[in-house]
Amino acid sequence: MVLALNLPLEPQIEKTFRRLLAAVGAPWKPAKRGRKPKRSPRDYALALFVRSFYGFSYRTAAAVLKIPRSCLQWAFCKLKSAWVSALVERAARQLRSTFKVKGAILDSTGIAVRGFGYKRRFQRKPYWKLHALVEHAPWAHKIWFAAAKATRGFVHDVVVGRQLLEKAPPAELYGDRAYDDKKLFKLALQLGFEPCMQQRRNTASRRGIRGVIWRNYDDAKRRKYRGRIEAAFGGFANRYGSRISERRIGTRRCACLLWAAAHNVRTLAKSFLGYLLDALLNSSS
């Protein structure tokens, strides 16, 4: 007999995650050979989400959820970053259909790795980056991750920024000098975005596509909306200390993306009452 999960989540957050899990599907298919695991992949996905939601260690999560620590570590190794990204984008799609989006913001934040660089004096600490395209609905005071990707620290922001633009509908686009790139500007205009992005001081030419961005640039508007993404990144610093403790590359990537998934699920659960009110008004009209 399998014991039920002892979930410390609020009922609304648990229901929201289960709805997203049903829409995205199981994180992996169970093996046909060998001994069957004691729990289903969906239960392990819910347990890993609770661990990332509260920032538990494996030992604490095992005690709270009544699951052996080795099983949680095994399930985390089975988890794929593509599945977590699909979870983030699915929640963003539901939020986008409920609230009117004002603009999208491109940015990245650094994430440290615990347990490195302390024993050896000259050992360099590895760090990761969480690149994000955040959508902002100012009238509803909502911020959510439209798309996210975790990479190592040496990956430039522009390379990942081009990939994130293709996963969101067009809107006003804001960013800092790190995204000053002709290919990024050209892609943003082709996709229908309205870039309001800061350019580098050593830009040699104001012609061509750079001239288009420069003539449409509004510094007061960029400062007003670009700083909204710091609210989401600041939540990572407050809740998790912007640190991960995983050892493998795949689990590190999934750990960073689960933060974005937890933020979207939390935002979607809080907006559930507003979603019901809009549905009632639309049905009555």
C-alpha positions in Angstrom: 0.0 0.0 0.0 1.4 3.4 -1.0 1.1 6.1 1.5 -0.5 9.4 0.4 1.7 12.4 0.0 1.8 14.8 2.9 1.5 18.0 0.9 2.1 21.3 2.8 0.6 23.3 -0.1 -2.4 25.4 -0.1 -5.4 23.7 -1.7 -5.7 26.3 -4.5 -2.0 26.0 -5.4 -2.2 22.2 -5.5 -5.3 22.2 -7.7 -3.6 24.7 -10.1 -0.5 22.5 -10.4 -2.6 19.4 -10.9 -4.5 21.1 -13.7 -1.2 22.1 -15.4 0.2 18.6 -14.9 -2.9 17.1 -16.6 -2.4 19.5 -19.5 1.3 19.0 -20.0 1.4 15.3 -19.2 3.6 13.0 -17.1 7.3 14.0 -16.9 8.4 10.6 -18.1 7.0 7.2 -19.1 7.5 4.4 -16.6 9.8 1.6 -17.7 8.2 -1.6 -18.9 10.9 -3.8 -17.5 12.3 -4.1 -14.0 10.7 -3.4 -10.7 8.0 -0.8 -10.8 8.5 2.3 -8.6 6.4 2.8 -5.6 4.8 6.0 -6.9 3.8 7.3 -10.3 5.8 9.9 -12.2 3.0 12.5 -11.5 3.4 12.0 -7.8 7.2 12.4 -8.0 6.6 15.6 -10.2 4.4 17.0 -7.5 6.9 16.1 -4.8 9.7 17.8 -6.7 7.5 20.9 -7.2 6.8 21.1 -3.5 10.5 20.8 -2.8 11.3 23.7 -5.2 8.3 25.7 -4.1 9.5 26.0 -0.5 13.2 25.6 -1.2 13.5 22.4 0.9 16.7 20.3 0.9 16.4 16.6 0.0 16.5 15.7 3.7 13.8 18.1 4.7 11.6 17.2 1.7 11.9 13.5 2.5 10.8 14.1 6.1 7.9 16.3 5.1 6.6 14.4 2.1 7.3 10.9 3.6 9.4 9.9 0.5 12.9 8.4 0.8 15.6 10.9 -0.2 17.1 8.4 -2.6 13.8 8.3 -4.5 13.6 12.1 -4.7 17.1 12.2 -6.1 16.3 9.5 -8.6 13.2 11.3 -9.7 15.1 14.6 -10.1 17.6 12.8 -12.4 14.7 11.5 -14.5 13.2 15.0 -14.9 13.8 16.8 -18.2 14.2 20.5 -18.6 12.0 20.5 -21.7 9.1 19.3 -19.5 9.6 22.0 -16.9 9.8 24.6 -19.7 6.5 23.3 -21.1 5.0 23.7 -17.6 6.2 27.3 -17.4 4.8 28.2 -20.9 1.5 26.4 -20.2 0.9 28.5 -17.1 1.9 31.6 -19.0 -0.6 30.8 -21.7 -3.4 30.7 -19.2 -2.4 33.9 -17.5 -2.1 35.6 -20.9 -5.6 34.6 -21.8 -6.9 36.1 -18.6 -5.0 39.4 -18.3 -4.1 42.0 -20.9 -0.3 42.1 -21.4 1.3 45.6 -21.6 4.9 44.6 -22.4 7.6 41.9 -22.3 11.0 42.3 -20.6 14.2 40.4 -21.3 16.7 39.9 -18.6 18.8 37.3 -16.7 20.0 36.7 -13.2 22.9 34.9 -11.7 22.5 31.8 -9.6 25.2 30.5 -7.3 26.0 26.8 -6.5 26.3 25.8 -2.9 29.2 23.6 -1.7 31.9 24.8 -4.2 34.9 27.0 -3.6 35.0 26.7 0.2 37.5 23.8 0.8 39.9 24.8 -1.9 41.1 28.4 -1.8 41.8 28.7 -5.5 38.8 26.8 -6.8 36.5 29.0 -8.8 32.8 28.9 -7.9 30.6 27.8 -10.8 27.5 29.9 -11.4 24.5 29.7 -13.6 22.2 32.1 -15.3 18.4 32.0 -15.5 17.4 33.9 -18.7 13.8 34.9 -18.8 11.2 36.7 -20.9 8.7 38.1 -18.4 5.3 39.5 -19.3 3.7 42.3 -17.4 0.1 43.2 -16.9 0.1 46.5 -15.0 -3.7 46.9 -14.7 -3.9 43.5 -12.8 -0.5 44.0 -11.1 0.7 40.6 -12.4 4.1 39.5 -13.6 4.8 36.0 -14.9 7.5 34.1 -16.9 6.5 33.7 -20.5 9.6 31.6 -21.2 12.7 30.7 -19.3 16.0 28.9 -19.9 18.9 28.1 -17.6 22.4 28.0 -18.9 26.0 28.2 -17.5 27.4 31.6 -16.6 29.5 32.1 -19.7 26.6 32.0 -22.2 25.8 35.5 -23.4 22.3 36.9 -22.9 21.8 37.8 -26.6 22.1 34.2 -27.7 19.3 33.0 -25.4 17.3 36.1 -25.9 16.7 35.3 -29.5 15.4 31.9 -28.6 13.0 33.2 -25.9 11.4 35.8 -28.3 10.0 33.0 -30.4 8.0 31.6 -27.5 5.8 34.6 -26.8 3.3 36.7 -28.7 4.4 40.2 -29.8 4.2 43.1 -27.4 6.3 46.0 -26.3 9.8 44.8 -25.6 12.2 46.2 -23.0 15.7 45.3 -22.2 19.1 46.7 -21.1 22.4 47.1 -23.0 23.2 43.4 -22.8 20.6 42.8 -25.6 22.0 45.4 -28.0 22.3 43.2 -31.1 21.3 43.7 -34.7 20.1 40.2 -35.1 17.9 40.5 -32.0 16.5 43.8 -33.2 15.7 42.3 -36.6 14.1 39.2 -35.1 12.0 41.3 -32.7 10.7 43.5 -35.5 9.9 40.5 -37.7 7.9 38.8 -34.9 5.9 42.0 -34.3 7.5 43.3 -31.1 8.0 47.0 -30.5 11.5 47.2 -29.0 12.3 50.0 -26.5 15.8 48.8 -25.6 18.9 50.6 -24.4 21.9 50.7 -26.7 25.6 50.6 -25.8 27.5 53.8 -25.6 30.2 52.7 -28.0 27.7 52.1 -30.8 29.4 53.3 -33.9 26.4 53.8 -36.3 22.9 55.0 -35.9 21.8 53.8 -39.3 19.7 50.9 -40.5 17.9 48.9 -37.9 19.9 50.5 -35.1 18.6 53.9 -36.2 15.0 52.6 -36.1 15.5 51.4 -32.5 17.3 54.6 -31.5 14.6 56.9 -32.9 11.8 54.9 -31.1 13.7 54.8 -27.8 12.0 56.3 -24.8 14.3 56.2 -21.7 11.6 57.1 -19.2 9.3 54.4 -20.5 12.1 51.8 -20.4 13.0 52.6 -16.9 9.3 52.4 -15.8 8.7 48.9 -17.2 12.1 47.3 -17.4 12.5 47.3 -13.6 9.4 45.1 -13.2 11.4 42.0 -13.9 13.5 42.6 -10.8 10.4 41.9 -8.7 10.4 38.3 -10.0 14.1 37.9 -9.6 14.0 39.5 -6.2 11.5 36.8 -5.1 14.1 34.1 -6.0 16.7 35.9 -3.8 14.2 36.1 -0.9 12.9 32.6 -1.1 15.9 30.6 -2.2 18.8 32.9 -1.8 19.5 32.6 -5.6 21.4 29.4 -4.8 21.1 25.8 -5.9 22.7 22.7 -4.4 22.5 20.2 -7.2 25.6 18.4 -8.6 24.6 17.3 -12.1 24.1 19.7 -15.0 20.7 18.4 -15.8 19.4 18.7 -12.3 20.8 22.2 -12.0 19.0 23.3 -15.1 15.7 21.8 -13.9 16.1 23.3 -10.4 16.4 26.8 -11.9 13.4 26.3 -14.2 11.3 25.0 -11.4 11.6 28.4 -9.7 10.0 30.0 -12.7 7.3 27.3 -12.7 6.6 27.9 -9.0 6.3 31.6 -9.6 3.8 31.1 -12.4 1.7 28.6 -10.5 1.6 30.9 -7.5 0.5 33.8 -9.7 -2.1 31.6 -11.5 -3.5 30.4 -8.2 -3.9 33.9 -6.8 -5.7 35.0 -10.0 -8.2 32.2 -9.9 -10.9 34.3 -8.4 -10.4 37.0 -11.0 -10.6 34.3 -13.7 -13.9 33.0 -12.3 -15.3 36.6 -12.2 -14.3 37.2 -15.8 -15.9 33.9 -16.9 -19.1 34.8 -15.1 -19.2 38.2 -16.8 -18.5 36.8 -20.2 -21.2 34.1 -19.8 -23.8 36.7 -18.6 -23.1 39.0 -21.6 
